[in-house]
């Protein structure tokens, strides 16, 4: 199928979905990543504000989990206003968040006793309307709870991010269950960017957009956020190498 025909079909499908969604699905503001290969896969050219998004580590270890948290922090760092970060485990490392653009002075930490309380805190934060982002770390995200968070985000225009964290391997299967999130991401650590001299280069990740409402799924190899929260393509991929193209694509709803 020629690209022009495929693009026309995708555009028509997106328009139908927007009509079904009603006013809340139209004119939604977005937060671009500033990487065209990613932004063009997202409806509106960026991550939808006033929406709920999910992020998880690609593996079960702490390294991929930390990458997922830093990816989320980079997004939150590029919003305006305070960021509410809800946890059940007080193991966040503030200097690492600052390195990807989220200054400690902008974060309001909430340590919840359990995930039920954490969900309530997230919902209240999203309904507030005066925050730049609301982030919560959860093992499970039931459909009803995700719908409440999505509706709260739509009502205030605040972006909500759920970082999926698991204490046990058995809990990881919940990430495959349907939720009301607009996008779902998975982040895995890759070998860092090579340097011409001995040392450790900028961290590099495989970022998978595994679900996107009214958009497309794809994989991207990127460098971790800089001090302003901006991810980037590795230099050898940004200059037209075939590897710069997403490795997987397809419709996702």
N, C-alpha and C positions, 0 to 999 in steps of 0.2 A: 504494500500500500504506500503510495507516495506520501512524503512528509506533509505536503500541503493539505491533502485529504484527511490525514490523521489529525493534524492540528485543528482542522475545522470541526471534526467530530468531537474532539476533547473540549473545544470551546463551547459547542452546542450543549454537551452534557453538563458542563459547569454552569451554564446559564439556566438550564432546567433545574439543577439542584438549588441554585440561588432563589429561583421562583418558589420552589417548594419550601425553602427555609423561611421565606417571608422577609420582613424588614430587618430582622436581627442578622440575617445572613448577607445583607448588602451594605456596602460602604464601610465595611469593617477596616479599621486601621491595622497596619502591619508594621513589624519591626524587621527591616531587611538585615540579612547577615552581611551584606556587602560583598558576597561571593556569587557571581552571576550563575554559576553552575548549580548552586543550591536555590537561590531566590527564584529562578525561573521554574523550578519544580513546585513552588508553593503558590497557591491561589493568591492573587494580589501582589505577588513579588516579595513576600517576606512572611515571617512568623506572625500569625494572627493575634492581635491584642484583644482583650475582652474574650479570651478563650482559655480552655484548659489543655495542657500538653503533658505528655508523659516522657520520661527519660530513664533509661536503665543502663547498667554496665553490660558489656557484651559477654562477660564471663561471670563466674560466681565469686571471684576473688576481690580483695580490697582494692587492687590497683585499678581495675576497670570501674569499680564502684566510685572511686575517687575521681576518675575521669568524667563520669556521668555528672557528679556534683559540680565539677569545675565548668563543664559545658553549660550546665544550668546557671551557674553563677555568672558566666560571661553574658548570657542573655539578660539576666536580671540586672547586671551592672550597666547595661545600655538603656534601661528604662529610666524614667524620671521619678524621683521621690524615694521614700523609704521602702525597704524590702523586708517583709515579714517572712522569717524562716522558721518553720515548725519542725521539731524533732522529738523523738522519744529517747534518743541516745546522744549525750552531750560530747560528741567526738568530732565536731567541725573544727578545722584548723584555719582560723581567721587570716593569717598571713598568706596562705595559699589562695584564698578567695580574693584578697586584695591584689594579688599578682595578676588575676584575670579580670580586673576592673570593678570589683565590688568592694568598696572601702568599708572597713569595720563601722565607721560612723553612720553608715546608711542602713545597717542591719538591725532589726528588732528580733531577738531570739525568743522563741517560745518552746519550753521543754514540757511536753505533754506526758501525762501518766500512761496513756495507752493510745492506740490508733483511733479509737472512737472519739476521744477528746481531741486528738490532733485534727481529725476531719472537721470537727465543729469549729476549731480555731481557724482553720483554713477558710471555711465558708464565711465566718464572721469577717475575716480579713478581706476576702474578696468582695463582700457586700459593702464594706466601708467606703470604698471609692476614692480614698486619698492616698493609696499606696501605689508604688511603681510596679511591684510584683509580689506575689505570694507563693512561697515555695514550701512544700511539705515532703517529708521522707516517709514512705509507706511500703509495707510488704504487700498488702492487699488493697485493691481499689474496686469495691463492688459497683455494679452498674448504677444502682440507685444513688449511691454516694457521689459517683462521678457526674451524674446528671445534675445533682444539687450544686456541685462546684461549677459546672459549666454554666448553669443558669445564673449563678451569682457573678461569675466573671462577665457574662454578657451584659448583666444589668449595670455593672460599674465601669466596664471598659478596662479592668485590671487584668493582666496576664497571670494565669495560674500555672504552676509547674509542679508536677508530682514526680519525685525521684523514687523509683522503685528499688527498695533495699530488702534483702532477705537474710534472715538469721539461719535458715535451714534450706537445703537444696529443694526440699519438697514444696516450699513456698514459691519457687521460681516459676512454676507452671502457671501461676495466676496471671503472669504478664501476657499470656496468650489469650486471655478471656476478653470478650468485648467490653468496651467502656464508652463513655460519651466524649472522650478526649478528641480534639481536632487533629492532633498529630501524635505520633508515637516514634520515639527515637531510641537507638541503641548505640552506645559508644564503647569502642575497644581500643586499647593502647597498642600502638605500633612502635617499631624502633625509631628513636629520635632522629631529627634531621642531622645528616653528617656534617662535620666541621672540617675545615682544611688543617686544623691543628688539633692536638689531643684535647678532649673535653666532651661535655654533654651538650648537644644541640637542643633546639626548641622541641618540645614534646610534639609527637605526631599521633593522630588518632584515625581510626576508621569510624566514620559517623554514618549510621544507617537510618534512613528515613523509612521505617517499615510500615507506617500507615499515615495517610494524609487525606482528610476528607476533601473530596472534590479536587484532588491533586494526584501526583504520581509518586511512587516509591523509588528510591535509588540509594546507592552507596557512594560515599565521598571520602577521599583521603585528604585530611586537612591538618594544619598545624594548630596547636592549642591557642586559646585566646591570648592576646597581648594585654598590656596594662590598661587598655581601654575596652576590653571585652570583645575584641574583634578576632575571629578566626581567619585563617588565610589558606590558600592552596600552597603546598610546597613549591619552591621556586622551579624545580624541574618539571612540575606538572602545569604550572601557570603559563608556560611559554609555548603552549600548543601541542604538547606531547599527547598522543592518543590516550595515555593513561589518565589525562586530566578529565576525560569524560566519565560520567557516572557508570559504574560497572553493572548496574542492574536497574531496569526501569519497567514500569507498568502501571496500570490504573490501580488505584487504591481508594477504598471508600470508607 
